């Protein structure tokens, strides 16, 4: 640091209109032994650093250090997040797949190096808000090329002035230190506690982030619902203000072939649903020879093995084997069940052992089987002719 | 005003007796060039007799590389002329000789007429039955292909002559170069494997070409200053060349990664096949060596400012880049030609390399000799 009081009247500056004149002047001043303080120009003058005799800048080292820091940060964050903290295979690549990390690493290296070296420059050169070069020539931002130097003890200003004039200087003058300006800087005032507070913000942020790094996988995570859990899209059966028909689901075009067969069956498995089916469903098929024959065919194939060809368990295979007997279809209990309930049992299975056959037998066929079972019951009815009287009272409510 | 005088390092004085005269140096260069070219041709001949596949591939590599050298010099010259650069004035003489290679390179490319069916699948008769090639045969057929070669070289030589002799037409050349060099890369190298394509391939080729061009300019500048032919070259020029070399080495790596990363990540079978071969075969070490030679070593070597002004470090870096560019081309040309066979280094490869050095000197030297004539005034940038 220079002692500004001592040299206040021994400094001079000379301004030129041409960078090459400035370069020549600097070289001449060096030759004559005048210490050069600095030069100021609107743009960097090629070769000026060497002419003043500046030592090579140490900023590249800071640049390298910040670059390496950026590289380490980028690689560290990427490897840690994608391979350790939340291992997730993306695109079938290995967890630590370096080629994929290169773009981010490159960008962060450049970012850290760039910002870091600028910050280092500010710190190293004492640049801060309201910092002003003392008594700077106003033209150096425009068209003037200025050199500032010191007059050694014993030399007089007039000698310097004539020397500079001979080298083409537009003007040469003594520098007067403007002390009032140097007192306004942020760091020179009582601002140090504030500066420390500002510097502490990143540290506090890092500390606040520590719990995030220390996660317990056995505990349920707090989920951040970014709105993705509740879709804003319309659902199929929602009403719609502007679509034809006033609802989202549209009638398929004429001639569309259904992939599944029929409209959805709005029932699930279970006893409650079965009773609801019994109340709500009607057999869409009327008794006819054709429907009976189809029903018989399906019944003989799929049902008769357990329930017997006549629905009375007589020819049942599993009964013959001594296993659990299925419901007797021609018994009054079954006879009094509504069609819909039988249909539901055929679709989803019975209360005990019977499996649902809904995915094996088509819906139409199940209804026709129900028709056929009614026919079987009618055929079996004459034998217990006196029985019909008590049966409604027992079966109607089941 | 001569800003370079400030840092000029002591250069050799031609009048002092311990240094060879211009004529003596010229004689040595010429002798060396003829010997190298003769040896190279001989080796290529042996290669052609023993393994035509390798020989033709190396003819293509040699021709392409000589084109790259010529265009590299021309392109540098054109840029400096368009931007009105002054830093390069002392080294322009080294650039100006390089385009002299273009006619020789063009002749070598035309010589591929006889080896086209060995190298290019689309030039074989059975290509007409290949459904992958059917549509591409409109563009890829012998008359049109060699017609394009003639057109490209014609344009380059004509525009290049205008730039070198009169210092004019640089902007036009840069525009023409942009289109023609892209097509040349696609035509000559990428169609070795006609079913594979990469849209960045030409830029990749350009980055390698430019990097090599800078390396050759740097080598010539240093060598010529050492023998005292370009005494005005100073440390400042070395530093600038070092910076260019460093920057474009990084640029090459950037483009290399841009091509590799997309293919690697997307993993589309038709694109991945060549990369897969590179990553899982005897080519793998060379695949990585390519990165080290073109990017890794120059990057580490030239990172420091001191290194960029040090002639010895610069020379090593430049020759590393030259070797790297040769390997780069080798990896572009040979795997598709050999159809997945292991890499080999034989007569043809040695012949190709010798021929490159020999022809390079033979073509550039006379032009350069004319330029270093003190009475010759260089045309100023327009």
Interface residues (C-beta under 8 A of the other chain):
Chain A: X20 X23 X27 X46 X47 X50 X51 X56 X60 X64 X91 X92 X93 X99 X100 X102 X103
Chain B: X1 X3 X6 X7 X236 X257 X260 X261 X264 X265 X267 X303 X304 X305 X306
